[in-house]
Amino acid sequence: MAQRELKMCLPGDTGVGKSSIVWRFVEDSFDPNINLTIGASFMTKTVQYQNEMHKFLIWDTAGQERDSFQALKNWVKELRQHGPPNIVVAIAGNKCDLSDAREVLEKDAKDYADSIHAIFVETSTKNAINIHEVF
């Protein structure tokens, strides 16, 4: 059976849930007390999709940005300029279970994703909502 390697990097602000998204995907669990990432962490997961194995190579970066939505725009610009031509960008609006604490309107995030031809998914690692859809 063929195996594809898919390289992923999760940039974003501190505390937005990057590590929780990776942990939920790889281990299918949620830890409300997960440690902050220092530098970067690396995890892998192999899943079968149709007749092919997909090995996800996931880099989880330490968040240092102050405005994660603006930082996202800067990351996308860098990826488009310096990344491979066939790069796929997916934007996860995490913590959708905390709608009363929302910092970015879903419409604004979706409009931005559409404008850059990116995938947009609202997720919740706590409630396991749309985690596999991001990957």
N, C-alpha and C positions, 0 to 999 in steps of 0.2 A: 504494500500500500504506500502510495506517495505521501511525502510529508512536506508541508510548506512552513517556512519560518516567517513569522509576522513580528516586526519590531515596533514597539510602542513606547512612547515617552509621555508621561503625565506631568506637564507643567501646571502651575497655578499657585494661588496664594496659600499661606499657612492657614490651616484649619478648615479648608473647604472640603476635605474628605478624600483626597487623592489616594492616600494609603488605605483608607477604608474601602474604596472602590476596588483596588487591587486585591485586598484581603478577601472581600466578599466574592470576587470572581474566582480567585485561586483556591481558597479554603471554604467557601460558602458559609462564612460565619461573620458575625459583627462583634467588635469589641469597643465599647464606648470609651475605654481608657487606653486606646492604642497610642503608642509612643510617637512623638513627632519625629519625622525623618531628618536625619542630619546628613547633609551631602546628598546622597542618593541611595536607594535600595534597588535590588534587582530580584525579580521573581519570574518563574516560568509556569506555564500550564499547557498541556497538550490535550486537544479535544478532537473528536472525529466529527467531520461535517461532510455529509454525503459519503463519497468513497475516498475521502482524503483526510489525512491527519494534519491538523494545524497546530504548530508549536508557537505559542505566544511568548515573546521575549519582552518583558515589561520593566522599564526603568521608571521608578517613582522618585521624582525630584523633591528636594526640600524647598518649601515655599518661602520666598523672600519678598514677594511683591506686596504692595500696599493696596492696590486697586486691581482685583483679579480680572475684572471684565476688560479694563484697559490693557493690562498685562497680556491677556489672551490675544488681543489684537496685535500687540508687538510680537508675541511668539508666532502667530500665524504668518505675519510678514516675514520673519526670519526663516521659517520653514519653507515658505513659498520661494524665497530667494536662494536658499542654500540647500534645501532638501532635494530628494529625488523627484523627478518630474511626475511620477505616478503616485505621489503621497496622498493618503486619504486622511482628512482631518475630521475628527469627531469631537463635538463639544458636549460635555455632560453638565447639565444644570443640577448639581447634587443637592441633597437635603430637601427634596420636594415635599417631604413629610412636615417640614417646618415652614409652611406657607405664610404664617404670620410674621416670620423673620426674614422674608425675601428681600434681597438687595438688588436683584436684577429682574425686571419683569420678564415673564416667559415670552411674551410677544417680541420684546427687544432682543432677547437672545436668539429666538427663532429667526427674526428678520436678519440679524447679523449673520447667522449660519447660512441662511439662504443666499445672502449677498456674496459669500465667499465659497459657495458650493460645498458646504460642510454638512455633516450629519449632526443633528441636534436631538438629544434625548434628555428628558428630565429623569433623574434617578434618586433613589434613596437606598443607601447601604443598610441603614437600620431596618427597613422593611423589605429589603431585597427587591426593589422595584427597578426594572429595566437595566439591571447590571449586565446581563449577557447581551442585551441589545447594543450596548456601547462597544463591546468587543466584536 
